[in-house]
Amino acid sequence: MAHTSLHEIFWDVAPYVSLSIAGFGTWWRYRYDKFGWTSRSSQLYESRLLQIGSPLFHFGSLMVIMGHVMGLCIPEWLTEDIGLSDHFYHLQALVLGAPAGLATLIGVGLLIYRRRTRAPVRLATSLSDKLMYLVLVCALVAGMGCTLMGATHYGEVHDYRQNVSVWFRSIFILDPRGDLMMQARSTSRCTRRSHCCCLPYGLSPAWCTHLAPDRISVPALHRLPQPRGGNRREIGRVSAPAPGW
């Protein structure tokens, strides 16, 4: 009885608790701290490594997420109906998924190296950033390990679409099938991660130009709008309001 109750808590109840916390927390943060909702970009501190690591990580993550959507959300009978055999399905998942996972892992490795070796970026790194990188790397290493071990002689391919995918879809139709997760391997149970995306629909940020100090010239400031009326004093080619204006 205790075993049954435990797996029900993990696989039938906990997903709804997690989704509720994620939904309520997102709404609460947007409602009461929308101006504090920021990515805390560190591009101003260092950009060379960021220009390499960030695209690798984000485009690799996008491909990984698309692979998860295909594997977890598309039923097995649908791929069979369109003529996609199990062998070809797992082959394309390995051929496309392994490079995507490797690119993501290399990208996050460069980002961590950048935060460790660049003093300004290291000083701007918070405790939550460190925790996020730790969890992210653990998930990536576990996922890549399961994928590569299943494709080599160290392991065998596990058809997660028979249990993990069915359980995942059952959560969203309000009919949780936690019993299926008890049939899955322990690696499949403990190394899957949920992905949360927040896409800023309707927002179009204005262009922001950062000029190096040696490229800013005082004479260029004469093109700034000048106040109408009042006393002004001339400083070279720059008009400035006099005290008391």
MILUM-155334 format. One record per residue (C-alpha): residue in three letters; x, y, z. Coordinates in nm, 4 decimals, decimal comma. Layout:
<recs>
@resn->ALA | X->X | Y->Y | Z->Z
...
</recs>
This chain:
<recs>
@resn->MET | X->0,0000 | Y->0,0000 | Z->0,0000
@resn->ALA | X->0,2841 | Y->0,2350 | Z->0,0885
@resn->HIS | X->0,4547 | Y->0,1566 | Z->-0,2422
@resn->THR | X->0,1369 | Y->0,2305 | Z->-0,4355
@resn->SER | X->0,0792 | Y->0,5561 | Z->-0,2509
@resn->LEU | X->0,4382 | Y->0,6653 | Z->-0,3097
@resn->HIS | X->0,4315 | Y->0,6148 | Z->-0,6857
@resn->GLU | X->0,0927 | Y->0,7861 | Z->-0,7041
@resn->ILE | X->0,2380 | Y->1,0889 | Z->-0,5253
@resn->PHE | X->0,5391 | Y->1,1018 | Z->-0,7576
@resn->TRP | X->0,3726 | Y->1,0365 | Z->-1,0926
@resn->ASP | X->0,0036 | Y->1,1279 | Z->-1,0460
@resn->VAL | X->0,0038 | Y->1,4179 | Z->-0,7992
@resn->ALA | X->0,3467 | Y->1,5836 | Z->-0,8183
@resn->PRO | X->0,3140 | Y->1,6844 | Z->-1,1883
@resn->TYR | X->0,0022 | Y->1,8877 | Z->-1,1141
@resn->VAL | X->0,1683 | Y->2,0471 | Z->-0,8115
@resn->SER | X->0,4686 | Y->2,1425 | Z->-1,0260
@resn->LEU | X->0,2510 | Y->2,2841 | Z->-1,3045
@resn->SER | X->0,0451 | Y->2,4817 | Z->-1,0519
@resn->ILE | X->0,3548 | Y->2,6303 | Z->-0,8895
@resn->ALA | X->0,5029 | Y->2,7181 | Z->-1,2300
@resn->GLY | X->0,1800 | Y->2,8793 | Z->-1,3526
@resn->PHE | X->0,1003 | Y->3,0675 | Z->-1,0330
@resn->GLY | X->0,4609 | Y->3,1761 | Z->-0,9817
@resn->THR | X->0,4855 | Y->3,3068 | Z->-1,3377
@resn->TRP | X->0,1610 | Y->3,5018 | Z->-1,3023
@resn->TRP | X->0,2609 | Y->3,6393 | Z->-0,9600
@resn->ARG | X->0,6012 | Y->3,7543 | Z->-1,0843
@resn->TYR | X->0,4503 | Y->3,9224 | Z->-1,3895
@resn->ARG | X->0,1731 | Y->4,0821 | Z->-1,1862
@resn->TYR | X->0,3846 | Y->4,2281 | Z->-0,9058
@resn->ASP | X->0,7388 | Y->4,2484 | Z->-1,0454
@resn->LYS | X->0,7130 | Y->4,2737 | Z->-1,4230
@resn->PHE | X->0,9908 | Y->4,5341 | Z->-1,4418
@resn->GLY | X->1,2212 | Y->4,3039 | Z->-1,2479
@resn->TRP | X->1,1663 | Y->4,0259 | Z->-1,5013
@resn->THR | X->1,4991 | Y->4,0301 | Z->-1,6796
@resn->SER | X->1,7551 | Y->3,7904 | Z->-1,8217
@resn->ARG | X->2,0369 | Y->3,9720 | Z->-1,6377
@resn->SER | X->2,2437 | Y->3,9902 | Z->-1,9539
@resn->SER | X->2,6197 | Y->4,0068 | Z->-1,9011
@resn->GLN | X->2,7050 | Y->4,1017 | Z->-2,2588
@resn->LEU | X->2,8505 | Y->4,4359 | Z->-2,1513
@resn->TYR | X->3,1070 | Y->4,2544 | Z->-1,9343
@resn->GLU | X->3,2311 | Y->4,0153 | Z->-2,2051
@resn->SER | X->3,1004 | Y->3,9392 | Z->-2,5521
@resn->ARG | X->3,3559 | Y->3,7281 | Z->-2,7429
@resn->LEU | X->3,2871 | Y->3,3961 | Z->-2,5692
@resn->LEU | X->2,9202 | Y->3,4861 | Z->-2,5340
@resn->GLN | X->2,8848 | Y->3,5208 | Z->-2,9113
@resn->ILE | X->3,0022 | Y->3,1607 | Z->-2,9486
@resn->GLY | X->2,8523 | Y->2,9877 | Z->-2,6466
@resn->SER | X->2,5100 | Y->3,1507 | Z->-2,6445
@resn->PRO | X->2,4056 | Y->3,0549 | Z->-3,0025
@resn->LEU | X->2,5372 | Y->2,7012 | Z->-2,9521
@resn->PHE | X->2,3404 | Y->2,6624 | Z->-2,6310
@resn->HIS | X->2,0156 | Y->2,8232 | Z->-2,7464
@resn->PHE | X->1,9931 | Y->2,6676 | Z->-3,0940
@resn->GLY | X->2,0984 | Y->2,3314 | Z->-2,9532
@resn->SER | X->1,8366 | Y->2,3610 | Z->-2,6791
@resn->LEU | X->1,5730 | Y->2,4479 | Z->-2,9383
@resn->MET | X->1,6508 | Y->2,1309 | Z->-3,1323
@resn->VAL | X->1,6483 | Y->1,9261 | Z->-2,8114
@resn->ILE | X->1,3079 | Y->2,0678 | Z->-2,7139
@resn->MET | X->1,1691 | Y->1,9943 | Z->-3,0605
@resn->GLY | X->1,2928 | Y->1,6368 | Z->-3,0270
@resn->HIS | X->1,1242 | Y->1,6036 | Z->-2,6888
@resn->VAL | X->0,7991 | Y->1,7411 | Z->-2,8303
@resn->MET | X->0,8113 | Y->1,4873 | Z->-3,1122
@resn->GLY | X->0,8955 | Y->1,1987 | Z->-2,8817
@resn->LEU | X->0,6577 | Y->1,2778 | Z->-2,5967
@resn->CYS | X->0,3602 | Y->1,4405 | Z->-2,7677
@resn->ILE | X->0,3281 | Y->1,2462 | Z->-3,0947
@resn->PRO | X->0,1699 | Y->0,9010 | Z->-3,0398
@resn->GLU | X->0,3477 | Y->0,5955 | Z->-3,1719
@resn->TRP | X->0,0509 | Y->0,4918 | Z->-3,3852
@resn->LEU | X->0,0707 | Y->0,8207 | Z->-3,5740
@resn->THR | X->0,4320 | Y->0,7679 | Z->-3,6825
@resn->GLU | X->0,3440 | Y->0,4126 | Z->-3,7858
@resn->ASP | X->0,0513 | Y->0,5342 | Z->-3,9955
@resn->ILE | X->0,2744 | Y->0,7680 | Z->-4,1953
@resn->GLY | X->0,5158 | Y->0,4826 | Z->-4,2661
@resn->LEU | X->0,7909 | Y->0,5677 | Z->-4,0146
@resn->SER | X->0,9328 | Y->0,2426 | Z->-3,8790
@resn->ASP | X->1,0643 | Y->0,2078 | Z->-3,5250
@resn->HIS | X->1,4196 | Y->0,1553 | Z->-3,6521
@resn->PHE | X->1,4143 | Y->0,4686 | Z->-3,8658
@resn->TYR | X->1,2484 | Y->0,6661 | Z->-3,5856
@resn->HIS | X->1,5212 | Y->0,5799 | Z->-3,3357
@resn->LEU | X->1,7901 | Y->0,6300 | Z->-3,6012
@resn->GLN | X->1,6771 | Y->0,9825 | Z->-3,6864
@resn->ALA | X->1,6381 | Y->1,0594 | Z->-3,3166
@resn->LEU | X->2,0020 | Y->0,9596 | Z->-3,2635
@resn->VAL | X->2,1368 | Y->1,1327 | Z->-3,5760
@resn->LEU | X->1,9567 | Y->1,4598 | Z->-3,5022
@resn->GLY | X->1,9447 | Y->1,4451 | Z->-3,1239
@resn->ALA | X->2,3089 | Y->1,3623 | Z->-3,0518
@resn->PRO | X->2,4537 | Y->1,6674 | Z->-3,2370
@resn->ALA | X->2,1878 | Y->1,8910 | Z->-3,0814
@resn->GLY | X->2,2667 | Y->1,7648 | Z->-2,7327
@resn->LEU | X->2,6408 | Y->1,7941 | Z->-2,7961
@resn->ALA | X->2,6021 | Y->2,1528 | Z->-2,9194
@resn->THR | X->2,3963 | Y->2,2379 | Z->-2,6117
@resn->LEU | X->2,6541 | Y->2,0800 | Z->-2,3820
@resn->ILE | X->2,9450 | Y->2,2607 | Z->-2,5521
@resn->GLY | X->2,7533 | Y->2,5883 | Z->-2,5395
@resn->VAL | X->2,6761 | Y->2,5650 | Z->-2,1696
@resn->GLY | X->3,0376 | Y->2,4588 | Z->-2,1087
@resn->LEU | X->3,1632 | Y->2,7757 | Z->-2,2782
@resn->LEU | X->2,9190 | Y->2,9870 | Z->-2,0778
@resn->ILE | X->3,0369 | Y->2,8305 | Z->-1,7511
@resn->TYR | X->3,4021 | Y->2,8743 | Z->-1,8538
@resn->ARG | X->3,3274 | Y->3,2387 | Z->-1,9327
@resn->ARG | X->3,1724 | Y->3,2971 | Z->-1,5916
@resn->ARG | X->3,4651 | Y->3,1298 | Z->-1,4172
@resn->THR | X->3,7493 | Y->3,3005 | Z->-1,6052
@resn->ARG | X->3,6179 | Y->3,6542 | Z->-1,6659
@resn->ALA | X->3,6253 | Y->3,8540 | Z->-1,3438
@resn->PRO | X->3,3430 | Y->4,1019 | Z->-1,4255
@resn->VAL | X->3,1118 | Y->3,8182 | Z->-1,5287
@resn->ARG | X->3,2090 | Y->3,6120 | Z->-1,2245
@resn->LEU | X->3,1293 | Y->3,8992 | Z->-0,9904
@resn->ALA | X->2,7873 | Y->3,9411 | Z->-1,1542
@resn->THR | X->2,7040 | Y->3,5703 | Z->-1,1118
@resn->SER | X->2,4413 | Y->3,5073 | Z->-0,8455
@resn->LEU | X->2,3746 | Y->3,1954 | Z->-0,6388
@resn->SER | X->2,0673 | Y->3,1183 | Z->-0,8486
@resn->ASP | X->2,2851 | Y->3,1277 | Z->-1,1625
@resn->LYS | X->2,5210 | Y->2,8693 | Z->-1,0135
@resn->LEU | X->2,2318 | Y->2,6450 | Z->-0,9095
@resn->MET | X->2,0747 | Y->2,6765 | Z->-1,2539
@resn->TYR | X->2,3983 | Y->2,5748 | Z->-1,4279
@resn->LEU | X->2,4387 | Y->2,2764 | Z->-1,1943
@resn->VAL | X->2,0881 | Y->2,1429 | Z->-1,2593
@resn->LEU | X->2,1162 | Y->2,2131 | Z->-1,6315
@resn->VAL | X->2,4475 | Y->2,0320 | Z->-1,6724
@resn->CYS | X->2,3220 | Y->1,7321 | Z->-1,4722
@resn->ALA | X->2,0133 | Y->1,7060 | Z->-1,6946
@resn->LEU | X->2,2187 | Y->1,7375 | Z->-2,0151
@resn->VAL | X->2,4798 | Y->1,4828 | Z->-1,9089
@resn->ALA | X->2,2134 | Y->1,2348 | Z->-1,7947
@resn->GLY | X->2,0138 | Y->1,2746 | Z->-2,1155
@resn->MET | X->2,3186 | Y->1,2425 | Z->-2,3414
@resn->GLY | X->2,4385 | Y->0,9443 | Z->-2,1405
@resn->CYS | X->2,1078 | Y->0,7611 | Z->-2,1790
@resn->THR | X->2,0980 | Y->0,8358 | Z->-2,5517
@resn->LEU | X->2,4541 | Y->0,7212 | Z->-2,6227
@resn->MET | X->2,4384 | Y->0,4150 | Z->-2,3971
@resn->GLY | X->2,1169 | Y->0,3049 | Z->-2,5665
@resn->ALA | X->2,2868 | Y->0,3226 | Z->-2,9060
@resn->THR | X->2,6024 | Y->0,1285 | Z->-2,8090
@resn->HIS | X->2,6833 | Y->-0,2175 | Z->-2,6765
@resn->TYR | X->2,6739 | Y->-0,0807 | Z->-2,3202
@resn->GLY | X->2,2955 | Y->-0,0739 | Z->-2,3290
@resn->GLU | X->1,9934 | Y->-0,1287 | Z->-2,5466
@resn->VAL | X->1,7306 | Y->0,0986 | Z->-2,6954
@resn->HIS | X->1,4355 | Y->0,1513 | Z->-2,4639
@resn->ASP | X->1,1064 | Y->0,2344 | Z->-2,6359
@resn->TYR | X->0,9949 | Y->0,5132 | Z->-2,4042
@resn->ARG | X->0,6939 | Y->0,5785 | Z->-2,6252
@resn->GLN | X->0,5288 | Y->0,2730 | Z->-2,4706
@resn->ASN | X->0,5238 | Y->0,4173 | Z->-2,1184
@resn->VAL | X->0,6943 | Y->0,7550 | Z->-2,0624
@resn->SER | X->0,5235 | Y->0,9270 | Z->-2,3565
@resn->VAL | X->0,1823 | Y->0,7826 | Z->-2,2699
@resn->TRP | X->0,2216 | Y->0,8971 | Z->-1,9088
@resn->PHE | X->0,3295 | Y->1,2449 | Z->-2,0212
@resn->ARG | X->0,0234 | Y->1,2899 | Z->-2,2425
@resn->SER | X->-0,2067 | Y->1,1497 | Z->-1,9744
@resn->ILE | X->-0,1132 | Y->1,4379 | Z->-1,7448
@resn->PHE | X->-0,2665 | Y->1,6927 | Z->-1,9817
@resn->ILE | X->-0,5896 | Y->1,5013 | Z->-2,0379
@resn->LEU | X->-0,6392 | Y->1,4794 | Z->-1,6581
@resn->ASP | X->-0,6059 | Y->1,1007 | Z->-1,6538
@resn->PRO | X->-0,2593 | Y->1,0379 | Z->-1,5022
@resn->ARG | X->-0,1112 | Y->0,6941 | Z->-1,5667
@resn->GLY | X->0,1570 | Y->0,6711 | Z->-1,3019
@resn->ASP | X->0,1495 | Y->0,2927 | Z->-1,3276
@resn->LEU | X->0,3215 | Y->0,3199 | Z->-1,6659
@resn->MET | X->0,6180 | Y->0,4984 | Z->-1,5100
@resn->MET | X->0,6667 | Y->0,2072 | Z->-1,2731
@resn->GLN | X->0,7255 | Y->-0,0079 | Z->-1,5824
@resn->ALA | X->0,9910 | Y->0,2277 | Z->-1,7199
@resn->ARG | X->1,3581 | Y->0,1935 | Z->-1,6403
@resn->SER | X->1,4976 | Y->0,3952 | Z->-1,3534
@resn->THR | X->1,7055 | Y->0,6057 | Z->-1,5942
@resn->SER | X->1,3939 | Y->0,7008 | Z->-1,7870
@resn->ARG | X->1,2101 | Y->0,7918 | Z->-1,4676
@resn->CYS | X->1,4767 | Y->1,0104 | Z->-1,3103
@resn->THR | X->1,6493 | Y->1,1869 | Z->-1,5990
@resn->ARG | X->1,3561 | Y->1,3444 | Z->-1,7822
@resn->ARG | X->1,3140 | Y->1,7163 | Z->-1,7274
@resn->SER | X->1,0242 | Y->1,9474 | Z->-1,7998
@resn->HIS | X->1,0884 | Y->2,2525 | Z->-2,0159
@resn->CYS | X->0,9231 | Y->2,5874 | Z->-1,9557
@resn->CYS | X->0,9291 | Y->2,8499 | Z->-2,2278
@resn->CYS | X->0,8283 | Y->3,2121 | Z->-2,1931
@resn->LEU | X->0,7951 | Y->3,3849 | Z->-2,5279
@resn->PRO | X->0,7389 | Y->3,7646 | Z->-2,5180
@resn->TYR | X->0,4643 | Y->3,7907 | Z->-2,7788
@resn->GLY | X->0,3941 | Y->4,1457 | Z->-2,8929
@resn->LEU | X->0,7132 | Y->4,2927 | Z->-2,7496
@resn->SER | X->0,9545 | Y->4,4581 | Z->-2,9900
@resn->PRO | X->1,2540 | Y->4,6016 | Z->-2,8027
@resn->ALA | X->1,4021 | Y->4,9215 | Z->-2,9392
@resn->TRP | X->1,7518 | Y->4,9244 | Z->-3,0808
@resn->CYS | X->2,0170 | Y->5,0022 | Z->-2,8235
@resn->THR | X->2,3587 | Y->5,1177 | Z->-2,9432
@resn->HIS | X->2,6579 | Y->5,0995 | Z->-2,7105
@resn->LEU | X->2,9439 | Y->5,3310 | Z->-2,8122
@resn->ALA | X->3,2977 | Y->5,2883 | Z->-2,6908
@resn->PRO | X->3,4298 | Y->5,5926 | Z->-2,4966
@resn->ASP | X->3,6901 | Y->5,6680 | Z->-2,7646
@resn->ARG | X->3,4161 | Y->5,6960 | Z->-3,0299
@resn->ILE | X->3,2131 | Y->5,9622 | Z->-2,8497
@resn->SER | X->3,2966 | Y->6,3184 | Z->-2,9522
@resn->VAL | X->3,1704 | Y->6,6279 | Z->-2,7755
@resn->PRO | X->3,1099 | Y->6,8266 | Z->-3,0992
@resn->ALA | X->2,8613 | Y->6,5595 | Z->-3,2050
@resn->LEU | X->2,6379 | Y->6,6620 | Z->-2,9176
@resn->HIS | X->2,5346 | Y->6,9795 | Z->-3,0997
@resn->ARG | X->2,2745 | Y->6,7690 | Z->-3,2791
@resn->LEU | X->2,0833 | Y->6,7111 | Z->-2,9551
@resn->PRO | X->1,7478 | Y->6,8922 | Z->-2,9252
@resn->GLN | X->1,7932 | Y->7,2341 | Z->-2,7669
@resn->PRO | X->1,5504 | Y->7,3892 | Z->-2,5151
@resn->ARG | X->1,3263 | Y->7,6612 | Z->-2,6447
@resn->GLY | X->1,3511 | Y->7,9985 | Z->-2,4738
@resn->GLY | X->1,5431 | Y->8,0770 | Z->-2,1570
@resn->ASN | X->1,9066 | Y->8,1711 | Z->-2,1230
@resn->ARG | X->2,1702 | Y->7,9400 | Z->-2,2640
@resn->ARG | X->2,5441 | Y->7,9482 | Z->-2,2573
@resn->GLU | X->2,7621 | Y->7,8126 | Z->-2,5347
@resn->ILE | X->3,0282 | Y->7,5527 | Z->-2,4583
@resn->GLY | X->3,2169 | Y->7,5047 | Z->-2,7838
@resn->ARG | X->2,9521 | Y->7,3716 | Z->-3,0186
@resn->VAL | X->2,7285 | Y->7,2399 | Z->-2,7400
@resn->SER | X->2,4384 | Y->7,4473 | Z->-2,6110
@resn->ALA | X->2,3644 | Y->7,3983 | Z->-2,2429
@resn->PRO | X->2,1003 | Y->7,5618 | Z->-2,0248
@resn->ALA | X->2,2265 | Y->7,8245 | Z->-1,7843
@resn->PRO | X->2,1784 | Y->7,7785 | Z->-1,4091
@resn->GLY | X->1,8247 | Y->7,8525 | Z->-1,3057
@resn->TRP | X->1,6748 | Y->7,7564 | Z->-1,6442
</recs>
